[in-house]
C-alpha cells in the first residue's frame, strides 16, 4: 500500500524520512512542487516562486 509523506514546515528531510521509517515505509518516489506568489504590476500578473513542497511516496516494507 502506498502513502504520501509531506516534509512539514518545521521538519528537515531527514526527520521526514525517519518518520516514514518509524511507520514502516520505504521511499519509492520524491516529488517537489513549487509554491508561487501572485503579483500584479501595471495590470500584468506575475507568478513568483517563493517556496517548494517536498513529498515522498512510500510503500509498506514487508
N, C-alpha and C positions, 0 to 999 in steps of 0.2 A: 504494500500500500504506500502511496506517495503522500508527502506532506510538505508544505512550504514553510520556511522559517525566514522571517524578515529580521535584518540587523536593526535593532532598535536605536533610538537617538543616543542614549547614554550607554551604549554597548559597543565593544570592539568586535571585529570579525571573529577573532579568536574566542571571545565569550559566546558568540552565537554558535560557533562550531562545537564548543563544549556542551552547550545546551542541547544541541542535536544529538550528540553522543550519549548524554545522560538519558535522553528519551529513547535511545536505541536505534537512531537513524544514521545513515552514512550519506554523504553528499554525492549526487549524481549530476547536478547542474547548478551553475551560478548565473544569475541574471542581474543586470544593472539597468535601472530605469531612471532617466533624468527627471528632475523636478524643475519646472520653469516658472518664472515670474513674468507676468504680463505688464508691459509698459506701453503707454500711449504717448507719442511725441509728435506734435504737429499733425494730428489726425491719423498718424500711421502707428499701427500696433506692432510692437516687437516682443519676442519671447526670449528671455534671457535665462540661461541655465544657472540655477542657484545652488543646487544640491543634487544628490542622487540617492536612490533607494536600492539597497542590495538585498536580493532574495536568493536563498539557497533552496533547492529542491532536494529532498532526501527520500530514501527508501528504507523500510524497516530491515535491520540486519537479522539474519536468521541464526 
